[in-house]
Amino acid sequence: MVAISVDDHPTARRFSQSLGLKRLRGAWRFPVFADNEQLSTARRLLFVPATAPTAAAWGFILGRLSQTQDLRRCVACALLPAQTDGLALVNRVELAGRRYYPDVLANPGIPERAADGVASGEFLRTALFFLAPHQVVCLEAREAVASDGDVDQIARLVAELELALPDPRELTAGERAVVIPFADACGCSRAETDRLLRSARSFTIRTGRFPDELFRSDGIRSGGSGEVRAVLTALEQE
């Protein structure tokens, strides 16, 4: 699955033509295009958050996809507004005192730059809740407008990334046996336990180590939602 987001309809039309997509019909708050009639069976997806904030739109789409797709094989690419001219690959975003790193492509063929825009930060913060950093590509262009050549280049870059995307490792049985008792001791719901498992897995992929110190039983103080929030913050802030 390759999911692409743009901010304006003219660029969306060029993407949909380049990728052979048709608009999905349904109760969407923003235009959605895909290469199949249903989201659950689509291999390529384009959406335009014209009326919804970028983060809310991404959260809605990725949340729906997570119910029907293996998101380990998903690449999310956003084309967002830029303050300067020219298409560029974003390699670092500063937002609200935190630093986010999307994927850094090898020899992307376009300039790379850091960004401090709210749109880029919201996109990354939301996308990284569902995906690992190597699955996220963030591009910027003035007014989110890309030329036909830019559209073709972006489609090629994302397609190449999708083909090269490795399957990140799952948590081992031993690692799950550390997280789940912690969640049980804190009285977590099924959804909260799943989020802890996802966040622990994402942390392990990003850093190359499992954060067992966060789940030690002697570290549980309140044994409730406050402790869970503290652990999630540590996992998702790294």
Short mmCIF file of the C-alpha atoms (twelve columns), coordinates in Angstrom:
data_MODEL
# 
_entry.id   MODEL 
# 
loop_
_atom_site.group_PDB 
_atom_site.id 
_atom_site.type_symbol 
_atom_site.label_atom_id 
_atom_site.label_alt_id 
_atom_site.label_comp_id 
_atom_site.label_asym_id 
_atom_site.label_seq_id 
_atom_site.Cartn_x 
_atom_site.Cartn_y 
_atom_site.Cartn_z 
_atom_site.pdbx_PDB_model_num 
ATOM 1   C CA . MET A 1   0.000   0.000   0.000   1 
ATOM 2   C CA . VAL A 2   1.233   3.461   -0.917  1 
ATOM 3   C CA . ALA A 3   -0.761  6.324   0.571   1 
ATOM 4   C CA . ILE A 4   -0.131  9.830   -0.759  1 
ATOM 5   C CA . SER A 5   -1.556  13.064  0.638   1 
ATOM 6   C CA . VAL A 6   -1.670  16.465  -1.063  1 
ATOM 7   C CA . ASP A 7   -3.256  19.756  -0.081  1 
ATOM 8   C CA . ASP A 8   -4.828  20.950  -3.315  1 
ATOM 9   C CA . HIS A 9   -7.095  19.504  -5.989  1 
ATOM 10  C CA . PRO A 10  -5.048  20.377  -9.115  1 
ATOM 11  C CA . THR A 11  -2.072  18.413  -7.785  1 
ATOM 12  C CA . ALA A 12  -4.385  15.599  -6.704  1 
ATOM 13  C CA . ARG A 13  -5.761  15.353  -10.235 1 
ATOM 14  C CA . ARG A 14  -2.246  15.005  -11.638 1 
ATOM 15  C CA . PHE A 15  -1.423  12.287  -9.099  1 
ATOM 16  C CA . SER A 16  -4.653  10.409  -9.749  1 
ATOM 17  C CA . GLN A 17  -4.013  10.462  -13.513 1 
ATOM 18  C CA . SER A 18  -0.370  9.443   -13.110 1 
ATOM 19  C CA . LEU A 19  -1.256  6.529   -10.822 1 
ATOM 20  C CA . GLY A 20  -4.462  5.525   -12.609 1 
ATOM 21  C CA . LEU A 21  -6.709  6.220   -9.632  1 
ATOM 22  C CA . LYS A 22  -10.451 6.844   -9.415  1 
ATOM 23  C CA . ARG A 23  -12.347 8.671   -6.695  1 
ATOM 24  C CA . LEU A 24  -13.903 6.462   -4.034  1 
ATOM 25  C CA . ARG A 25  -17.569 7.024   -3.311  1 
ATOM 26  C CA . GLY A 26  -18.632 7.101   0.303   1 
ATOM 27  C CA . ALA A 27  -19.068 9.181   3.413   1 
ATOM 28  C CA . TRP A 28  -15.667 10.887  3.280   1 
ATOM 29  C CA . ARG A 29  -15.022 14.387  4.566   1 
ATOM 30  C CA . PHE A 30  -12.332 14.852  1.900   1 
ATOM 31  C CA . PRO A 31  -11.668 13.489  -1.611  1 
ATOM 32  C CA . VAL A 32  -10.158 9.983   -1.656  1 
ATOM 33  C CA . PHE A 33  -8.796  8.267   -4.782  1 
ATOM 34  C CA . ALA A 34  -7.729  4.627   -5.115  1 
ATOM 35  C CA . ASP A 35  -6.880  1.936   -7.652  1 
ATOM 36  C CA . ASN A 36  -9.750  -0.235  -6.446  1 
ATOM 37  C CA . GLU A 37  -13.347 0.336   -5.483  1 
ATOM 38  C CA . GLN A 38  -12.796 -0.236  -1.769  1 
ATOM 39  C CA . LEU A 39  -10.228 1.056   0.673   1 
ATOM 40  C CA . SER A 40  -9.644  -2.431  2.077   1 
ATOM 41  C CA . THR A 41  -8.519  -3.827  -1.298  1 
ATOM 42  C CA . ALA A 42  -6.656  -0.796  -2.689  1 
ATOM 43  C CA . ARG A 43  -2.935  -0.966  -3.403  1 
ATOM 44  C CA . ARG A 44  -2.511  2.761   -4.037  1 
ATOM 45  C CA . LEU A 45  -4.348  5.545   -2.298  1 
ATOM 46  C CA . LEU A 46  -4.466  9.317   -2.598  1 
ATOM 47  C CA . PHE A 47  -6.407  11.678  -0.389  1 
ATOM 48  C CA . VAL A 48  -6.816  15.433  -0.160  1 
ATOM 49  C CA . PRO A 49  -7.403  16.825  3.358   1 
ATOM 50  C CA . ALA A 50  -9.177  19.884  1.993   1 
ATOM 51  C CA . THR A 51  -11.546 20.466  4.896   1 
ATOM 52  C CA . ALA A 52  -9.922  18.495  7.736   1 
ATOM 53  C CA . PRO A 53  -6.624  19.168  9.495   1 
ATOM 54  C CA . THR A 54  -3.766  17.089  8.125   1 
ATOM 55  C CA . ALA A 55  -3.260  15.118  11.332  1 
ATOM 56  C CA . ALA A 56  -6.948  14.260  11.701  1 
ATOM 57  C CA . ALA A 57  -7.132  13.135  8.076   1 
ATOM 58  C CA . TRP A 58  -4.055  10.908  8.387   1 
ATOM 59  C CA . GLY A 59  -5.266  9.471   11.664  1 
ATOM 60  C CA . PHE A 60  -8.622  8.615   10.103  1 
ATOM 61  C CA . ILE A 61  -7.105  6.983   7.005   1 
ATOM 62  C CA . LEU A 62  -4.360  5.057   8.794   1 
ATOM 63  C CA . GLY A 63  -6.796  3.990   11.508  1 
ATOM 64  C CA . ARG A 64  -9.131  2.566   8.860   1 
ATOM 65  C CA . LEU A 65  -6.245  0.910   7.013   1 
ATOM 66  C CA . SER A 66  -4.950  -0.714  10.201  1 
ATOM 67  C CA . GLN A 67  -8.212  -2.673  10.434  1 
ATOM 68  C CA . THR A 68  -7.837  -4.263  6.997   1 
ATOM 69  C CA . GLN A 69  -4.172  -3.994  5.951   1 
ATOM 70  C CA . ASP A 70  -0.786  -5.099  7.198   1 
ATOM 71  C CA . LEU A 71  0.712   -1.638  7.679   1 
ATOM 72  C CA . ARG A 72  4.236   -3.054  7.630   1 
ATOM 73  C CA . ARG A 73  3.867   -2.887  3.850   1 
ATOM 74  C CA . CYS A 74  2.511   0.667   3.806   1 
ATOM 75  C CA . VAL A 75  4.430   3.776   2.737   1 
ATOM 76  C CA . ALA A 76  2.892   7.139   3.622   1 
ATOM 77  C CA . CYS A 77  3.975   10.141  1.580   1 
ATOM 78  C CA . ALA A 78  2.785   13.714  2.149   1 
ATOM 79  C CA . LEU A 79  3.210   16.705  -0.160  1 
ATOM 80  C CA . LEU A 80  2.845   19.714  2.131   1 
ATOM 81  C CA . PRO A 81  3.111   23.510  1.771   1 
ATOM 82  C CA . ALA A 82  6.617   25.021  1.869   1 
ATOM 83  C CA . GLN A 83  7.939   28.482  2.623   1 
ATOM 84  C CA . THR A 84  10.514  28.330  -0.178  1 
ATOM 85  C CA . ASP A 85  10.396  27.460  -3.868  1 
ATOM 86  C CA . GLY A 86  11.111  24.026  -5.261  1 
ATOM 87  C CA . LEU A 87  10.271  20.474  -4.315  1 
ATOM 88  C CA . ALA A 88  12.318  19.159  -1.375  1 
ATOM 89  C CA . LEU A 89  12.589  16.090  0.827   1 
ATOM 90  C CA . VAL A 90  12.118  16.867  4.532   1 
ATOM 91  C CA . ASN A 91  14.688  15.130  6.719   1 
ATOM 92  C CA . ARG A 92  13.866  16.740  10.081  1 
ATOM 93  C CA . VAL A 93  10.865  18.529  11.588  1 
ATOM 94  C CA . GLU A 94  10.703  20.618  14.752  1 
ATOM 95  C CA . LEU A 95  7.288   20.896  16.406  1 
ATOM 96  C CA . ALA A 96  6.365   21.957  19.937  1 
ATOM 97  C CA . GLY A 97  9.822   21.318  21.297  1 
ATOM 98  C CA . ARG A 98  10.090  17.854  19.761  1 
ATOM 99  C CA . ARG A 99  12.111  16.652  16.816  1 
ATOM 100 C CA . TYR A 100 10.773  14.190  14.234  1 
ATOM 101 C CA . TYR A 101 12.764  12.308  11.606  1 
ATOM 102 C CA . PRO A 102 10.906  10.928  8.582   1 
ATOM 103 C CA . ASP A 103 12.576  8.549   6.155   1 
ATOM 104 C CA . VAL A 104 15.778  9.761   4.496   1 
ATOM 105 C CA . LEU A 105 15.959  8.402   0.971   1 
ATOM 106 C CA . ALA A 106 19.297  7.514   -0.603  1 
ATOM 107 C CA . ASN A 107 20.019  9.795   -3.575  1 
ATOM 108 C CA . PRO A 108 16.438  11.091  -3.872  1 
ATOM 109 C CA . GLY A 109 17.370  13.430  -6.738  1 
ATOM 110 C CA . ILE A 110 15.790  16.441  -4.999  1 
ATOM 111 C CA . PRO A 111 17.145  18.848  -2.342  1 
ATOM 112 C CA . GLU A 112 16.785  17.942  1.339   1 
ATOM 113 C CA . ARG A 113 15.917  20.412  4.067   1 
ATOM 114 C CA . ALA A 114 14.684  20.658  7.646   1 
ATOM 115 C CA . ALA A 115 11.216  22.045  8.294   1 
ATOM 116 C CA . ASP A 116 9.423   23.690  11.193  1 
ATOM 117 C CA . GLY A 117 5.919   23.907  9.735   1 
ATOM 118 C CA . VAL A 118 2.907   22.826  11.771  1 
ATOM 119 C CA . ALA A 119 1.493   20.841  8.836   1 
ATOM 120 C CA . SER A 120 4.688   18.767  8.490   1 
ATOM 121 C CA . GLY A 121 4.878   18.223  12.228  1 
ATOM 122 C CA . GLU A 122 1.236   17.144  12.549  1 
ATOM 123 C CA . PHE A 123 1.575   14.780  9.621   1 
ATOM 124 C CA . LEU A 124 4.690   13.140  11.059  1 
ATOM 125 C CA . ARG A 125 3.420   12.973  14.631  1 
ATOM 126 C CA . THR A 126 0.272   11.175  13.488  1 
ATOM 127 C CA . ALA A 127 1.879   8.952   10.867  1 
ATOM 128 C CA . LEU A 128 4.589   7.778   13.282  1 
ATOM 129 C CA . PHE A 129 1.918   6.556   15.707  1 
ATOM 130 C CA . PHE A 130 0.915   3.939   13.108  1 
ATOM 131 C CA . LEU A 131 4.121   3.518   11.071  1 
ATOM 132 C CA . ALA A 132 7.866   3.217   11.585  1 
ATOM 133 C CA . PRO A 133 10.046  6.153   10.413  1 
ATOM 134 C CA . HIS A 134 11.350  4.214   7.410   1 
ATOM 135 C CA . GLN A 135 7.764   4.026   6.124   1 
ATOM 136 C CA . VAL A 136 7.183   7.788   6.118   1 
ATOM 137 C CA . VAL A 137 8.221   10.243  3.401   1 
ATOM 138 C CA . CYS A 138 7.557   13.952  3.760   1 
ATOM 139 C CA . LEU A 139 7.910   16.309  0.785   1 
ATOM 140 C CA . GLU A 140 7.351   20.041  0.613   1 
ATOM 141 C CA . ALA A 141 6.555   22.409  -2.263  1 
ATOM 142 C CA . ARG A 142 5.313   26.004  -2.281  1 
ATOM 143 C CA . GLU A 143 1.515   26.000  -1.942  1 
ATOM 144 C CA . ALA A 144 1.721   22.204  -2.207  1 
ATOM 145 C CA . VAL A 145 1.775   22.599  -5.990  1 
ATOM 146 C CA . ALA A 146 3.949   20.184  -7.953  1 
ATOM 147 C CA . SER A 147 4.677   20.151  -11.670 1 
ATOM 148 C CA . ASP A 148 3.858   17.128  -13.794 1 
ATOM 149 C CA . GLY A 149 7.539   16.198  -13.663 1 
ATOM 150 C CA . ASP A 150 7.495   16.462  -9.862  1 
ATOM 151 C CA . VAL A 151 4.424   14.238  -9.698  1 
ATOM 152 C CA . ASP A 152 6.105   11.584  -11.837 1 
ATOM 153 C CA . GLN A 153 9.263   11.785  -9.708  1 
ATOM 154 C CA . ILE A 154 7.358   11.502  -6.440  1 
ATOM 155 C CA . ALA A 155 5.379   8.515   -7.724  1 
ATOM 156 C CA . ARG A 156 8.638   6.843   -8.786  1 
ATOM 157 C CA . LEU A 157 10.373  7.535   -5.460  1 
ATOM 158 C CA . VAL A 158 7.482   6.160   -3.409  1 
ATOM 159 C CA . ALA A 159 7.089   3.100   -5.633  1 
ATOM 160 C CA . GLU A 160 10.810  2.335   -5.297  1 
ATOM 161 C CA . LEU A 161 10.612  2.761   -1.554  1 
ATOM 162 C CA . GLU A 162 7.640   0.413   -1.379  1 
ATOM 163 C CA . LEU A 163 9.532   -2.280  -3.290  1 
ATOM 164 C CA . ALA A 164 12.608  -1.891  -1.070  1 
ATOM 165 C CA . LEU A 165 10.669  -1.772  2.188   1 
ATOM 166 C CA . PRO A 166 11.914  -4.484  4.565   1 
ATOM 167 C CA . ASP A 167 9.586   -6.275  6.936   1 
ATOM 168 C CA . PRO A 168 10.520  -4.847  10.345  1 
ATOM 169 C CA . ARG A 169 10.785  -7.443  13.037  1 
ATOM 170 C CA . GLU A 170 7.933   -8.226  15.369  1 
ATOM 171 C CA . LEU A 171 8.275   -8.255  19.137  1 
ATOM 172 C CA . THR A 172 9.497   -11.625 20.345  1 
ATOM 173 C CA . ALA A 173 7.411   -13.791 22.645  1 
ATOM 174 C CA . GLY A 174 9.719   -12.791 25.508  1 
ATOM 175 C CA . GLU A 175 9.287   -9.077  24.759  1 
ATOM 176 C CA . ARG A 176 5.505   -9.401  24.585  1 
ATOM 177 C CA . ALA A 177 5.675   -11.240 27.906  1 
ATOM 178 C CA . VAL A 178 7.242   -8.099  29.385  1 
ATOM 179 C CA . VAL A 179 4.682   -5.632  27.977  1 
ATOM 180 C CA . ILE A 180 1.464   -7.560  28.584  1 
ATOM 181 C CA . PRO A 181 1.917   -8.147  32.356  1 
ATOM 182 C CA . PHE A 182 2.729   -4.445  32.727  1 
ATOM 183 C CA . ALA A 183 -0.495  -3.567  30.892  1 
ATOM 184 C CA . ASP A 184 -2.475  -6.035  33.048  1 
ATOM 185 C CA . ALA A 185 -1.008  -4.570  36.254  1 
ATOM 186 C CA . CYS A 186 -2.073  -1.083  35.112  1 
ATOM 187 C CA . GLY A 187 -5.591  -2.244  34.286  1 
ATOM 188 C CA . CYS A 188 -5.238  -1.467  30.565  1 
ATOM 189 C CA . SER A 189 -8.038  -2.122  28.118  1 
ATOM 190 C CA . ARG A 190 -7.440  -4.228  25.010  1 
ATOM 191 C CA . ALA A 191 -6.964  -1.062  22.937  1 
ATOM 192 C CA . GLU A 192 -4.472  0.375   25.447  1 
ATOM 193 C CA . THR A 193 -2.529  -2.895  25.523  1 
ATOM 194 C CA . ASP A 194 -2.395  -2.948  21.716  1 
ATOM 195 C CA . ARG A 195 -1.085  0.620   21.704  1 
ATOM 196 C CA . LEU A 196 1.632   -0.270  24.212  1 
ATOM 197 C CA . LEU A 197 2.667   -3.228  22.047  1 
ATOM 198 C CA . ARG A 198 2.708   -1.104  18.879  1 
ATOM 199 C CA . SER A 199 4.682   1.671   20.557  1 
ATOM 200 C CA . ALA A 200 7.181   -0.769  22.055  1 
ATOM 201 C CA . ARG A 201 7.662   -2.391  18.648  1 
ATOM 202 C CA . SER A 202 8.095   0.990   16.936  1 
ATOM 203 C CA . PHE A 203 10.632  2.031   19.608  1 
ATOM 204 C CA . THR A 204 12.538  -1.220  19.092  1 
ATOM 205 C CA . ILE A 205 12.638  -0.713  15.321  1 
ATOM 206 C CA . ARG A 206 13.768  2.910   15.637  1 
ATOM 207 C CA . THR A 207 16.451  2.390   18.263  1 
ATOM 208 C CA . GLY A 208 17.508  -1.201  17.713  1 
ATOM 209 C CA . ARG A 209 16.793  -2.210  21.325  1 
ATOM 210 C CA . PHE A 210 13.772  -3.289  23.346  1 
ATOM 211 C CA . PRO A 211 13.032  -0.819  26.229  1 
ATOM 212 C CA . ASP A 212 12.568  -3.416  28.965  1 
ATOM 213 C CA . GLU A 213 13.473  -0.884  31.670  1 
ATOM 214 C CA . LEU A 214 10.181  0.957   31.072  1 
ATOM 215 C CA . PHE A 215 8.122   -2.105  31.955  1 
ATOM 216 C CA . ARG A 216 9.843   -3.279  35.125  1 
ATOM 217 C CA . SER A 217 7.342   -4.124  37.853  1 
ATOM 218 C CA . ASP A 218 9.275   -2.155  40.460  1 
ATOM 219 C CA . GLY A 219 8.845   0.912   38.289  1 
ATOM 220 C CA . ILE A 220 5.059   0.815   38.501  1 
ATOM 221 C CA . ARG A 221 4.066   3.468   40.980  1 
ATOM 222 C CA . SER A 222 0.426   4.341   40.435  1 
ATOM 223 C CA . GLY A 223 -0.479  1.181   38.569  1 
ATOM 224 C CA . GLY A 224 -2.946  3.114   36.483  1 
ATOM 225 C CA . SER A 225 -3.501  5.398   33.530  1 
ATOM 226 C CA . GLY A 226 -0.871  7.908   34.673  1 
ATOM 227 C CA . GLU A 227 1.857   5.268   34.560  1 
ATOM 228 C CA . VAL A 228 0.690   4.080   31.131  1 
ATOM 229 C CA . ARG A 229 0.746   7.632   29.765  1 
ATOM 230 C CA . ALA A 230 4.273   8.123   31.110  1 
ATOM 231 C CA . VAL A 231 5.491   4.940   29.431  1 
ATOM 232 C CA . LEU A 232 3.779   5.818   26.127  1 
ATOM 233 C CA . THR A 233 5.349   9.275   26.225  1 
ATOM 234 C CA . ALA A 234 8.794   7.738   26.721  1 
ATOM 235 C CA . LEU A 235 8.222   5.238   23.920  1 
ATOM 236 C CA . GLU A 236 6.842   7.698   21.390  1 
ATOM 237 C CA . GLN A 237 9.178   10.600  22.171  1 
ATOM 238 C CA . GLU A 238 12.443  8.780   21.471  1 
# 
